[in-house]
Amino acid sequence: MSMMQYFRFFQDLWRFFRDHADPVSADSWWQRLADQGDALADQYGNSPFVIRMVSVAVWEIDRIYRRKTNANN
């Protein structure tokens, strides 16, 4: 990827994270997260770097969800 592609990827990754940073328990919500993560990776060629970064974002969203649900219990 060129530097401009990296820049655009990080912008898109940020938007992806921001849009999903308040996770809910609905299966449809998690399916949409997975579908949009796959689409983001596809958009940037499914390189190992891109896949790892999207995976880390999803991992963090899951961590936020677990912390949120544990705090409510």
PyMOL Python script that loads the backbone (N, CA, C, O; Angstrom):
from pymol import cmd

cmd.read_pdbstr("""\
ATOM      1  N   MET A   1       0.838  -1.182   0.000  1.00  0.00           N
ATOM      2  CA  MET A   1       0.000   0.000   0.000  1.00  0.00           C
ATOM      3  C   MET A   1       0.878   1.239   0.000  1.00  0.00           C
ATOM      4  O   MET A   1       1.978   1.247   0.553  1.00  0.00           O
ATOM      5  N   SER A   2       0.376   2.267  -0.622  1.00  0.00           N
ATOM      6  CA  SER A   2       1.073   3.549  -0.595  1.00  0.00           C
ATOM      7  C   SER A   2       0.758   4.254   0.727  1.00  0.00           C
ATOM      8  O   SER A   2      -0.150   3.849   1.452  1.00  0.00           O
ATOM      9  N   MET A   3       1.498   5.289   1.028  1.00  0.00           N
ATOM     10  CA  MET A   3       1.247   6.040   2.256  1.00  0.00           C
ATOM     11  C   MET A   3      -0.173   6.603   2.270  1.00  0.00           C
ATOM     12  O   MET A   3      -0.812   6.632   3.321  1.00  0.00           O
ATOM     13  N   MET A   4      -0.668   7.043   1.134  1.00  0.00           N
ATOM     14  CA  MET A   4      -2.027   7.576   1.067  1.00  0.00           C
ATOM     15  C   MET A   4      -3.051   6.470   1.336  1.00  0.00           C
ATOM     16  O   MET A   4      -4.074   6.722   1.973  1.00  0.00           O
ATOM     17  N   GLN A   5      -2.790   5.265   0.864  1.00  0.00           N
ATOM     18  CA  GLN A   5      -3.697   4.151   1.137  1.00  0.00           C
ATOM     19  C   GLN A   5      -3.688   3.800   2.628  1.00  0.00           C
ATOM     20  O   GLN A   5      -4.739   3.517   3.204  1.00  0.00           O
ATOM     21  N   TYR A   6      -2.512   3.817   3.251  1.00  0.00           N
ATOM     22  CA  TYR A   6      -2.447   3.605   4.699  1.00  0.00           C
ATOM     23  C   TYR A   6      -3.265   4.677   5.426  1.00  0.00           C
ATOM     24  O   TYR A   6      -4.032   4.374   6.340  1.00  0.00           O
ATOM     25  N   PHE A   7      -3.092   5.911   5.014  1.00  0.00           N
ATOM     26  CA  PHE A   7      -3.826   7.017   5.630  1.00  0.00           C
ATOM     27  C   PHE A   7      -5.330   6.782   5.521  1.00  0.00           C
ATOM     28  O   PHE A   7      -6.053   6.902   6.510  1.00  0.00           O
ATOM     29  N   ARG A   8      -5.797   6.451   4.329  1.00  0.00           N
ATOM     30  CA  ARG A   8      -7.229   6.204   4.129  1.00  0.00           C
ATOM     31  C   ARG A   8      -7.702   4.995   4.938  1.00  0.00           C
ATOM     32  O   ARG A   8      -8.796   5.005   5.502  1.00  0.00           O
ATOM     33  N   PHE A   9      -6.870   3.959   4.987  1.00  0.00           N
ATOM     34  CA  PHE A   9      -7.230   2.786   5.768  1.00  0.00           C
ATOM     35  C   PHE A   9      -7.415   3.141   7.244  1.00  0.00           C
ATOM     36  O   PHE A   9      -8.405   2.746   7.861  1.00  0.00           O
ATOM     37  N   PHE A  10      -6.473   3.879   7.803  1.00  0.00           N
ATOM     38  CA  PHE A  10      -6.591   4.243   9.215  1.00  0.00           C
ATOM     39  C   PHE A  10      -7.800   5.142   9.464  1.00  0.00           C
ATOM     40  O   PHE A  10      -8.440   5.042  10.510  1.00  0.00           O
ATOM     41  N   GLN A  11      -8.114   6.011   8.519  1.00  0.00           N
ATOM     42  CA  GLN A  11      -9.339   6.808   8.646  1.00  0.00           C
ATOM     43  C   GLN A  11     -10.561   5.893   8.668  1.00  0.00           C
ATOM     44  O   GLN A  11     -11.437   6.034   9.521  1.00  0.00           O
ATOM     45  N   ASP A  12     -10.611   4.963   7.730  1.00  0.00           N
ATOM     46  CA  ASP A  12     -11.750   4.045   7.650  1.00  0.00           C
ATOM     47  C   ASP A  12     -11.808   3.117   8.860  1.00  0.00           C
ATOM     48  O   ASP A  12     -12.892   2.800   9.350  1.00  0.00           O
ATOM     49  N   LEU A  13     -10.649   2.681   9.341  1.00  0.00           N
ATOM     50  CA  LEU A  13     -10.609   1.837  10.533  1.00  0.00           C
ATOM     51  C   LEU A  13     -11.126   2.613  11.740  1.00  0.00           C
ATOM     52  O   LEU A  13     -11.875   2.071  12.552  1.00  0.00           O
ATOM     53  N   TRP A  14     -10.731   3.872  11.859  1.00  0.00           N
ATOM     54  CA  TRP A  14     -11.220   4.710  12.955  1.00  0.00           C
ATOM     55  C   TRP A  14     -12.739   4.835  12.885  1.00  0.00           C
ATOM     56  O   TRP A  14     -13.420   4.684  13.900  1.00  0.00           O
ATOM     57  N   ARG A  15     -13.273   5.108  11.701  1.00  0.00           N
ATOM     58  CA  ARG A  15     -14.730   5.232  11.552  1.00  0.00           C
ATOM     59  C   ARG A  15     -15.434   3.928  11.914  1.00  0.00           C
ATOM     60  O   ARG A  15     -16.477   3.940  12.567  1.00  0.00           O
ATOM     61  N   PHE A  16     -14.858   2.806  11.488  1.00  0.00           N
ATOM     62  CA  PHE A  16     -15.398   1.491  11.817  1.00  0.00           C
ATOM     63  C   PHE A  16     -15.433   1.317  13.338  1.00  0.00           C
ATOM     64  O   PHE A  16     -16.456   0.916  13.895  1.00  0.00           O
ATOM     65  N   PHE A  17     -14.326   1.615  14.001  1.00  0.00           N
ATOM     66  CA  PHE A  17     -14.264   1.483  15.452  1.00  0.00           C
ATOM     67  C   PHE A  17     -15.252   2.430  16.127  1.00  0.00           C
ATOM     68  O   PHE A  17     -16.016   2.019  17.001  1.00  0.00           O
ATOM     69  N   ARG A  18     -15.237   3.676  15.726  1.00  0.00           N
ATOM     70  CA  ARG A  18     -16.122   4.685  16.319  1.00  0.00           C
ATOM     71  C   ARG A  18     -17.588   4.285  16.190  1.00  0.00           C
ATOM     72  O   ARG A  18     -18.366   4.433  17.132  1.00  0.00           O
ATOM     73  N   ASP A  19     -17.954   3.780  15.021  1.00  0.00           N
ATOM     74  CA  ASP A  19     -19.346   3.415  14.769  1.00  0.00           C
ATOM     75  C   ASP A  19     -19.800   2.191  15.552  1.00  0.00           C
ATOM     76  O   ASP A  19     -20.999   1.952  15.690  1.00  0.00           O
ATOM     77  N   HIS A  20     -18.843   1.411  16.067  1.00  0.00           N
ATOM     78  CA  HIS A  20     -19.190   0.177  16.781  1.00  0.00           C
ATOM     79  C   HIS A  20     -18.710   0.170  18.232  1.00  0.00           C
ATOM     80  O   HIS A  20     -18.745  -0.872  18.886  1.00  0.00           O
ATOM     81  N   ALA A  21     -18.270   1.300  18.735  1.00  0.00           N
ATOM     82  CA  ALA A  21     -17.644   1.348  20.058  1.00  0.00           C
ATOM     83  C   ALA A  21     -18.637   1.270  21.219  1.00  0.00           C
ATOM     84  O   ALA A  21     -18.228   1.268  22.380  1.00  0.00           O
ATOM     85  N   ASP A  22     -19.921   1.205  20.920  1.00  0.00           N
ATOM     86  CA  ASP A  22     -20.931   1.035  21.963  1.00  0.00           C
ATOM     87  C   ASP A  22     -21.724  -0.238  21.650  1.00  0.00           C
ATOM     88  O   ASP A  22     -22.888  -0.167  21.254  1.00  0.00           O
ATOM     89  N   PRO A  23     -21.091  -1.400  21.829  1.00  0.00           N
ATOM     90  CA  PRO A  23     -21.705  -2.657  21.404  1.00  0.00           C
ATOM     91  C   PRO A  23     -22.942  -3.029  22.222  1.00  0.00           C
ATOM     92  O   PRO A  23     -23.087  -2.661  23.388  1.00  0.00           O
ATOM     93  N   VAL A  24     -23.826  -3.775  21.556  1.00  0.00           N
ATOM     94  CA  VAL A  24     -25.044  -4.274  22.194  1.00  0.00           C
ATOM     95  C   VAL A  24     -25.084  -5.791  22.047  1.00  0.00           C
ATOM     96  O   VAL A  24     -24.265  -6.375  21.337  1.00  0.00           O
ATOM     97  N   SER A  25     -26.032  -6.419  22.715  1.00  0.00           N
ATOM     98  CA  SER A  25     -26.056  -7.882  22.731  1.00  0.00           C
ATOM     99  C   SER A  25     -26.781  -8.506  21.542  1.00  0.00           C
ATOM    100  O   SER A  25     -26.728  -9.727  21.392  1.00  0.00           O
ATOM    101  N   ALA A  26     -27.440  -7.751  20.706  1.00  0.00           N
ATOM    102  CA  ALA A  26     -28.222  -8.303  19.603  1.00  0.00           C
ATOM    103  C   ALA A  26     -27.328  -9.021  18.585  1.00  0.00           C
ATOM    104  O   ALA A  26     -26.316  -8.484  18.136  1.00  0.00           O
ATOM    105  N   ASP A  27     -27.725 -10.237  18.235  1.00  0.00           N
ATOM    106  CA  ASP A  27     -26.964 -11.008  17.244  1.00  0.00           C
ATOM    107  C   ASP A  27     -26.835 -10.259  15.929  1.00  0.00           C
ATOM    108  O   ASP A  27     -25.792 -10.323  15.277  1.00  0.00           O
ATOM    109  N   SER A  28     -27.884  -9.551  15.534  1.00  0.00           N
ATOM    110  CA  SER A  28     -27.835  -8.809  14.270  1.00  0.00           C
ATOM    111  C   SER A  28     -26.775  -7.707  14.313  1.00  0.00           C
ATOM    112  O   SER A  28     -26.140  -7.407  13.302  1.00  0.00           O
ATOM    113  N   TRP A  29     -26.590  -7.108  15.489  1.00  0.00           N
ATOM    114  CA  TRP A  29     -25.571  -6.072  15.637  1.00  0.00           C
ATOM    115  C   TRP A  29     -24.182  -6.671  15.427  1.00  0.00           C
ATOM    116  O   TRP A  29     -23.355  -6.097  14.719  1.00  0.00           O
ATOM    117  N   TRP A  30     -23.928  -7.829  16.047  1.00  0.00           N
ATOM    118  CA  TRP A  30     -22.620  -8.476  15.921  1.00  0.00           C
ATOM    119  C   TRP A  30     -22.392  -8.991  14.507  1.00  0.00           C
ATOM    120  O   TRP A  30     -21.261  -8.976  14.021  1.00  0.00           O
ATOM    121  N   GLN A  31     -23.442  -9.442  13.845  1.00  0.00           N
ATOM    122  CA  GLN A  31     -23.313  -9.889  12.453  1.00  0.00           C
ATOM    123  C   GLN A  31     -22.948  -8.713  11.559  1.00  0.00           C
ATOM    124  O   GLN A  31     -22.110  -8.844  10.667  1.00  0.00           O
ATOM    125  N   ARG A  32     -23.580  -7.555  11.796  1.00  0.00           N
ATOM    126  CA  ARG A  32     -23.265  -6.355  11.021  1.00  0.00           C
ATOM    127  C   ARG A  32     -21.813  -5.943  11.263  1.00  0.00           C
ATOM    128  O   ARG A  32     -21.115  -5.552  10.327  1.00  0.00           O
ATOM    129  N   LEU A  33     -21.354  -6.030  12.520  1.00  0.00           N
ATOM    130  CA  LEU A  33     -19.944  -5.735  12.839  1.00  0.00           C
ATOM    131  C   LEU A  33     -19.022  -6.631  12.018  1.00  0.00           C
ATOM    132  O   LEU A  33     -18.070  -6.152  11.401  1.00  0.00           O
ATOM    133  N   ALA A  34     -19.306  -7.928  12.014  1.00  0.00           N
ATOM    134  CA  ALA A  34     -18.466  -8.876  11.268  1.00  0.00           C
ATOM    135  C   ALA A  34     -18.516  -8.583   9.769  1.00  0.00           C
ATOM    136  O   ALA A  34     -17.480  -8.581   9.104  1.00  0.00           O
ATOM    137  N   ASP A  35     -19.691  -8.342   9.244  1.00  0.00           N
ATOM    138  CA  ASP A  35     -19.833  -8.067   7.808  1.00  0.00           C
ATOM    139  C   ASP A  35     -19.098  -6.795   7.413  1.00  0.00           C
ATOM    140  O   ASP A  35     -18.427  -6.755   6.382  1.00  0.00           O
ATOM    141  N   GLN A  36     -19.223  -5.762   8.227  1.00  0.00           N
ATOM    142  CA  GLN A  36     -18.548  -4.502   7.908  1.00  0.00           C
ATOM    143  C   GLN A  36     -17.037  -4.615   8.083  1.00  0.00           C
ATOM    144  O   GLN A  36     -16.278  -3.987   7.344  1.00  0.00           O
ATOM    145  N   GLY A  37     -16.599  -5.405   9.049  1.00  0.00           N
ATOM    146  CA  GLY A  37     -15.164  -5.654   9.197  1.00  0.00           C
ATOM    147  C   GLY A  37     -14.607  -6.395   8.000  1.00  0.00           C
ATOM    148  O   GLY A  37     -13.531  -6.065   7.502  1.00  0.00           O
ATOM    149  N   ASP A  38     -15.347  -7.410   7.532  1.00  0.00           N
ATOM    150  CA  ASP A  38     -14.923  -8.142   6.330  1.00  0.00           C
ATOM    151  C   ASP A  38     -14.877  -7.224   5.117  1.00  0.00           C
ATOM    152  O   ASP A  38     -13.952  -7.300   4.309  1.00  0.00           O
ATOM    153  N   ALA A  39     -15.877  -6.355   4.991  1.00  0.00           N
ATOM    154  CA  ALA A  39     -15.923  -5.425   3.852  1.00  0.00           C
ATOM    155  C   ALA A  39     -14.742  -4.458   3.900  1.00  0.00           C
ATOM    156  O   ALA A  39     -14.157  -4.137   2.866  1.00  0.00           O
ATOM    157  N   LEU A  40     -14.394  -3.997   5.094  1.00  0.00           N
ATOM    158  CA  LEU A  40     -13.250  -3.092   5.233  1.00  0.00           C
ATOM    159  C   LEU A  40     -11.958  -3.800   4.826  1.00  0.00           C
ATOM    160  O   LEU A  40     -11.142  -3.237   4.097  1.00  0.00           O
ATOM    161  N   ALA A  41     -11.775  -5.024   5.293  1.00  0.00           N
ATOM    162  CA  ALA A  41     -10.585  -5.790   4.917  1.00  0.00           C
ATOM    163  C   ALA A  41     -10.551  -6.035   3.410  1.00  0.00           C
ATOM    164  O   ALA A  41      -9.498  -5.912   2.784  1.00  0.00           O
ATOM    165  N   ASP A  42     -11.692  -6.378   2.829  1.00  0.00           N
ATOM    166  CA  ASP A  42     -11.771  -6.585   1.379  1.00  0.00           C
ATOM    167  C   ASP A  42     -11.390  -5.319   0.619  1.00  0.00           C
ATOM    168  O   ASP A  42     -10.679  -5.375  -0.384  1.00  0.00           O
ATOM    169  N   GLN A  43     -11.866  -4.191   1.103  1.00  0.00           N
ATOM    170  CA  GLN A  43     -11.615  -2.902   0.449  1.00  0.00           C
ATOM    171  C   GLN A  43     -10.120  -2.601   0.343  1.00  0.00           C
ATOM    172  O   GLN A  43      -9.676  -1.936  -0.592  1.00  0.00           O
ATOM    173  N   TYR A  44      -9.358  -3.094   1.303  1.00  0.00           N
ATOM    174  CA  TYR A  44      -7.921  -2.838   1.318  1.00  0.00           C
ATOM    175  C   TYR A  44      -7.099  -4.080   1.000  1.00  0.00           C
ATOM    176  O   TYR A  44      -5.948  -4.195   1.422  1.00  0.00           O
ATOM    177  N   GLY A  45      -7.691  -5.007   0.257  1.00  0.00           N
ATOM    178  CA  GLY A  45      -6.953  -6.120  -0.314  1.00  0.00           C
ATOM    179  C   GLY A  45      -6.690  -7.301   0.598  1.00  0.00           C
ATOM    180  O   GLY A  45      -5.918  -8.189   0.237  1.00  0.00           O
ATOM    181  N   ASN A  46      -7.306  -7.339   1.763  1.00  0.00           N
ATOM    182  CA  ASN A  46      -7.125  -8.466   2.677  1.00  0.00           C
ATOM    183  C   ASN A  46      -5.660  -8.791   2.968  1.00  0.00           C
ATOM    184  O   ASN A  46      -5.293  -9.956   3.123  1.00  0.00           O
ATOM    185  N   SER A  47      -4.836  -7.759   3.038  1.00  0.00           N
ATOM    186  CA  SER A  47      -3.436  -8.007   3.370  1.00  0.00           C
ATOM    187  C   SER A  47      -3.349  -8.447   4.827  1.00  0.00           C
ATOM    188  O   SER A  47      -4.237  -8.127   5.617  1.00  0.00           O
ATOM    189  N   PRO A  48      -2.311  -9.167   5.193  1.00  0.00           N
ATOM    190  CA  PRO A  48      -2.165  -9.594   6.587  1.00  0.00           C
ATOM    191  C   PRO A  48      -2.235  -8.421   7.576  1.00  0.00           C
ATOM    192  O   PRO A  48      -2.828  -8.545   8.647  1.00  0.00           O
ATOM    193  N   PHE A  49      -1.633  -7.296   7.215  1.00  0.00           N
ATOM    194  CA  PHE A  49      -1.667  -6.114   8.085  1.00  0.00           C
ATOM    195  C   PHE A  49      -3.094  -5.628   8.291  1.00  0.00           C
ATOM    196  O   PHE A  49      -3.513  -5.378   9.421  1.00  0.00           O
ATOM    197  N   VAL A  50      -3.831  -5.498   7.215  1.00  0.00           N
ATOM    198  CA  VAL A  50      -5.204  -5.007   7.279  1.00  0.00           C
ATOM    199  C   VAL A  50      -6.073  -5.962   8.095  1.00  0.00           C
ATOM    200  O   VAL A  50      -6.847  -5.529   8.950  1.00  0.00           O
ATOM    201  N   ILE A  51      -5.943  -7.242   7.833  1.00  0.00           N
ATOM    202  CA  ILE A  51      -6.741  -8.233   8.567  1.00  0.00           C
ATOM    203  C   ILE A  51      -6.430  -8.156  10.061  1.00  0.00           C
ATOM    204  O   ILE A  51      -7.342  -8.216  10.886  1.00  0.00           O
ATOM    205  N   ARG A  52      -5.158  -8.023  10.413  1.00  0.00           N
ATOM    206  CA  ARG A  52      -4.786  -7.936  11.832  1.00  0.00           C
ATOM    207  C   ARG A  52      -5.343  -6.678  12.479  1.00  0.00           C
ATOM    208  O   ARG A  52      -5.840  -6.727  13.604  1.00  0.00           O
ATOM    209  N   MET A  53      -5.266  -5.575  11.791  1.00  0.00           N
ATOM    210  CA  MET A  53      -5.759  -4.321  12.363  1.00  0.00           C
ATOM    211  C   MET A  53      -7.274  -4.358  12.560  1.00  0.00           C
ATOM    212  O   MET A  53      -7.778  -3.910  13.590  1.00  0.00           O
ATOM    213  N   VAL A  54      -7.989  -4.882  11.591  1.00  0.00           N
ATOM    214  CA  VAL A  54      -9.446  -5.007  11.738  1.00  0.00           C
ATOM    215  C   VAL A  54      -9.758  -5.971  12.882  1.00  0.00           C
ATOM    216  O   VAL A  54     -10.665  -5.723  13.677  1.00  0.00           O
ATOM    217  N   SER A  55      -9.012  -7.061  12.964  1.00  0.00           N
ATOM    218  CA  SER A  55      -9.215  -8.033  14.043  1.00  0.00           C
ATOM    219  C   SER A  55      -8.973  -7.404  15.408  1.00  0.00           C
ATOM    220  O   SER A  55      -9.719  -7.667  16.352  1.00  0.00           O
ATOM    221  N   VAL A  56      -7.949  -6.585  15.522  1.00  0.00           N
ATOM    222  CA  VAL A  56      -7.658  -5.925  16.791  1.00  0.00           C
ATOM    223  C   VAL A  56      -8.792  -4.957  17.147  1.00  0.00           C
ATOM    224  O   VAL A  56      -9.173  -4.863  18.314  1.00  0.00           O
ATOM    225  N   ALA A  57      -9.324  -4.251  16.179  1.00  0.00           N
ATOM    226  CA  ALA A  57     -10.450  -3.353  16.438  1.00  0.00           C
ATOM    227  C   ALA A  57     -11.656  -4.141  16.935  1.00  0.00           C
ATOM    228  O   ALA A  57     -12.315  -3.726  17.888  1.00  0.00           O
ATOM    229  N   VAL A  58     -11.951  -5.272  16.300  1.00  0.00           N
ATOM    230  CA  VAL A  58     -13.072  -6.112  16.726  1.00  0.00           C
ATOM    231  C   VAL A  58     -12.807  -6.670  18.120  1.00  0.00           C
ATOM    232  O   VAL A  58     -13.718  -6.724  18.946  1.00  0.00           O
ATOM    233  N   TRP A  59     -11.582  -7.082  18.389  1.00  0.00           N
ATOM    234  CA  TRP A  59     -11.220  -7.583  19.713  1.00  0.00           C
ATOM    235  C   TRP A  59     -11.478  -6.518  20.772  1.00  0.00           C
ATOM    236  O   TRP A  59     -12.031  -6.812  21.832  1.00  0.00           O
ATOM    237  N   GLU A  60     -11.081  -5.287  20.487  1.00  0.00           N
ATOM    238  CA  GLU A  60     -11.276  -4.197  21.451  1.00  0.00           C
ATOM    239  C   GLU A  60     -12.765  -3.914  21.652  1.00  0.00           C
ATOM    240  O   GLU A  60     -13.194  -3.660  22.778  1.00  0.00           O
ATOM    241  N   ILE A  61     -13.543  -3.955  20.602  1.00  0.00           N
ATOM    242  CA  ILE A  61     -14.985  -3.759  20.721  1.00  0.00           C
ATOM    243  C   ILE A  61     -15.593  -4.862  21.596  1.00  0.00           C
ATOM    244  O   ILE A  61     -16.457  -4.590  22.429  1.00  0.00           O
ATOM    245  N   ASP A  62     -15.145  -6.090  21.408  1.00  0.00           N
ATOM    246  CA  ASP A  62     -15.610  -7.197  22.233  1.00  0.00           C
ATOM    247  C   ASP A  62     -15.201  -6.984  23.695  1.00  0.00           C
ATOM    248  O   ASP A  62     -15.984  -7.262  24.603  1.00  0.00           O
ATOM    249  N   ARG A  63     -13.987  -6.497  23.924  1.00  0.00           N
ATOM    250  CA  ARG A  63     -13.515  -6.226  25.282  1.00  0.00           C
ATOM    251  C   ARG A  63     -14.381  -5.157  25.939  1.00  0.00           C
ATOM    252  O   ARG A  63     -14.729  -5.272  27.114  1.00  0.00           O
ATOM    253  N   ILE A  64     -14.726  -4.122  25.187  1.00  0.00           N
ATOM    254  CA  ILE A  64     -15.606  -3.064  25.695  1.00  0.00           C
ATOM    255  C   ILE A  64     -16.957  -3.654  26.079  1.00  0.00           C
ATOM    256  O   ILE A  64     -17.505  -3.335  27.134  1.00  0.00           O
ATOM    257  N   TYR A  65     -17.484  -4.510  25.226  1.00  0.00           N
ATOM    258  CA  TYR A  65     -18.774  -5.143  25.492  1.00  0.00           C
ATOM    259  C   TYR A  65     -18.717  -5.981  26.772  1.00  0.00           C
ATOM    260  O   TYR A  65     -19.608  -5.895  27.617  1.00  0.00           O
ATOM    261  N   ARG A  66     -17.673  -6.783  26.908  1.00  0.00           N
ATOM    262  CA  ARG A  66     -17.547  -7.635  28.099  1.00  0.00           C
ATOM    263  C   ARG A  66     -17.407  -6.798  29.373  1.00  0.00           C
ATOM    264  O   ARG A  66     -17.994  -7.130  30.403  1.00  0.00           O
ATOM    265  N   ARG A  67     -16.650  -5.742  29.305  1.00  0.00           N
ATOM    266  CA  ARG A  67     -16.493  -4.865  30.469  1.00  0.00           C
ATOM    267  C   ARG A  67     -17.833  -4.206  30.810  1.00  0.00           C
ATOM    268  O   ARG A  67     -18.208  -4.097  31.978  1.00  0.00           O
ATOM    269  N   LYS A  68     -18.538  -3.774  29.779  1.00  0.00           N
ATOM    270  CA  LYS A  68     -19.844  -3.125  29.977  1.00  0.00           C
ATOM    271  C   LYS A  68     -20.859  -4.095  30.585  1.00  0.00           C
ATOM    272  O   LYS A  68     -21.595  -3.727  31.501  1.00  0.00           O
ATOM    273  N   THR A  69     -20.901  -5.318  30.088  1.00  0.00           N
ATOM    274  CA  THR A  69     -21.884  -6.284  30.606  1.00  0.00           C
ATOM    275  C   THR A  69     -21.492  -6.762  31.995  1.00  0.00           C
ATOM    276  O   THR A  69     -22.374  -7.015  32.815  1.00  0.00           O
ATOM    277  N   ASN A  70     -20.210  -6.897  32.290  1.00  0.00           N
ATOM    278  CA  ASN A  70     -19.769  -7.294  33.625  1.00  0.00           C
ATOM    279  C   ASN A  70     -20.070  -6.180  34.645  1.00  0.00           C
ATOM    280  O   ASN A  70     -20.386  -6.464  35.801  1.00  0.00           O
ATOM    281  N   ALA A  71     -19.972  -4.942  34.223  1.00  0.00           N
ATOM    282  CA  ALA A  71     -20.260  -3.816  35.116  1.00  0.00           C
ATOM    283  C   ALA A  71     -21.750  -3.770  35.451  1.00  0.00           C
ATOM    284  O   ALA A  71     -22.134  -3.312  36.527  1.00  0.00           O
ATOM    285  N   ASN A  72     -22.586  -4.244  34.530  1.00  0.00           N
ATOM    286  CA  ASN A  72     -24.035  -4.222  34.750  1.00  0.00           C
ATOM    287  C   ASN A  72     -24.521  -5.414  35.556  1.00  0.00           C
ATOM    288  O   ASN A  72     -25.672  -5.428  35.992  1.00  0.00           O
ATOM    289  N   ASN A  73     -23.689  -6.398  35.762  1.00  0.00           N
ATOM    290  CA  ASN A  73     -24.102  -7.597  36.510  1.00  0.00           C
ATOM    291  C   ASN A  73     -23.700  -7.546  37.944  1.00  0.00           C
ATOM    292  O   ASN A  73     -23.976  -8.480  38.696  1.00  0.00           O
TER     293      ASN A  73
END
""", "prot")
cmd.dss("prot")
cmd.show_as("cartoon", "prot")
cmd.util.cbc("prot")
cmd.orient("prot")
